[in-house]
Amino acid sequence: MDYSEVLLTVQSALRLVEKGLLQCKDFVRWDELLAKKESLREAIEQDALWDNPDNARALTQEYAQVNGVCETIANYTNQHAHAQEMLDFLRQEKDEDMLTDLNASSGALAKRVHTLSYHIMLSSPEDKKGCYVHVQSGAGGTDAQDWAEMLFTMYMRFGQQQSHKVIVDDYVEGEEAGIKGGTLRFEGEYAFGFLKTESGIHRLVRQSPFNSSGKRHTSFASVFVVPIVDETIMVVVEDKDLRIDTYRASGAGGQHVNKTDSAVRITHMPSGIVVQCQSERSQHRNKDSAMKMLRSRLYAARLAEKKEKDAQVEKESISWGHQIRSYVLHPYRLVKDLRTNVEHQEPDKVLQGDIMRFLEEALAQKVPSKM
């Protein structure tokens, strides 16, 4: 690129930085956050602070969090202002080495601000955690079971592209093709935060490969995403509320499936929630994994109950029965998110795991959690 083209590249990067910083300040209600920081600072400077150790720890932790966000946004704002000054200077005084450095630093700053904006949106404690993604075939017979397996593979490939560790915890084959249902475990930071918007009904329209006449067929599959519950989240499960069954594992083959009576199914009778795991050769380890999955499902149910009291738009976004995306392979080719109107005209790429644009836009349109 010549000098003028690099100037335009830097200008474009700095516009992205400015837009990202405005989003960040809007998400956290910047003026209110600065006032909150000052109030917390005054509180932790009180001589009597440690008369109540529990309250003192809570205040100091909250101040550290708020101060960290304020300092990061202020630092990036200063970097943006400095870069803008350099750009204005380099428009008047040509210096190729200096412009090369500014181009690199501006691009890096744009990436950092972009990441910050999503980390601010993903500010709930569970957002940083891993997650379970459960895919269940719906109406449509064999076509729906095949569609469920296509979604299952799509999420697996997305996780691998994001460098998450993806484990198949459950995989129940369909009678002729595909799967009746399956569960993937994503171990990686912010896996739940990004994938939580995927819960809902996914619809596929295509020429059926299982119909000799090749007629257009519509299939449905449900996706349910819950955070992995760890020791930081308390979920009490009593033994008397559980029914535990064992059965022989079955599936598409491979190391994650074995042929002994080691698979475990746990039913939580008060809620009716059923989980199962067959990924390990040991019945004991499958039981442990199933119990973790059950605690996560119970925690998700608790979150859903709490969110029932929030705005209707939030309620709809987590509803099990809410249709969120349409994948059309015939008579035209298009994937469209029905909540955000984001479209992708290459369904094959989407089904290979290219879903980040859908996740980001769904997050951006949700009402963010204010600090």
Salt bridges, closest charged atoms under 4 A:
GLU38 OE2 - ARG41 NH2 2.29
GLU45 OE2 - ARG41 NH1 2.87
ASP54 OD1 - ARG57 NH2 2.60
GLU62 OE2 - LYS36 NZ 3.09
ASP88 OD1 - ARG91 NH1 2.99
ASP127 OD1 - LYS196 NZ 2.90
ASP143 OD1 - ARG206 NH2 3.50
ASP143 OD2 - HIS217 NE2 3.84
ASP146 OD2 - ARG206 NH2 2.83
ASP169 OD1 - ARG185 NH2 2.71
GLU175 OE2 - LYS180 NZ 3.19
GLU187 OE2 - ARG185 NH1 2.97
GLU198 OE2 - ARG325 NH2 2.65
ASP230 OD2 - LYS129 NZ 2.95
GLU238 OE1 - LYS240 NZ 3.63
ASP241 OD1 - LYS240 NZ 3.42
ASP245 OD2 - ARG243 NE 3.51
ASP261 OD1 - ARG248 NE 3.53
GLU280 OE1 - ARG285 NH2 3.66
ASP288 OD2 - HIS284 NE2 3.41
GLU308 OE1 - LYS315 NZ 3.46
GLU314 OE2 - LYS307 NZ 3.69
GLU314 OE1 - LYS366 NZ 3.40
ASP337 OD2 - ARG325 NH2 3.18
ASP337 OD2 - ARG339 NH2 2.77
GLU343 OE2 - LYS336 NZ 3.95
GLU346 OE2 - LYS349 NZ 3.48
ASP348 OD1 - ARG333 NH2 2.88
ASP354 OD2 - HIS344 NE2 3.34
GLU360 OE2 - HIS114 NE2 3.32
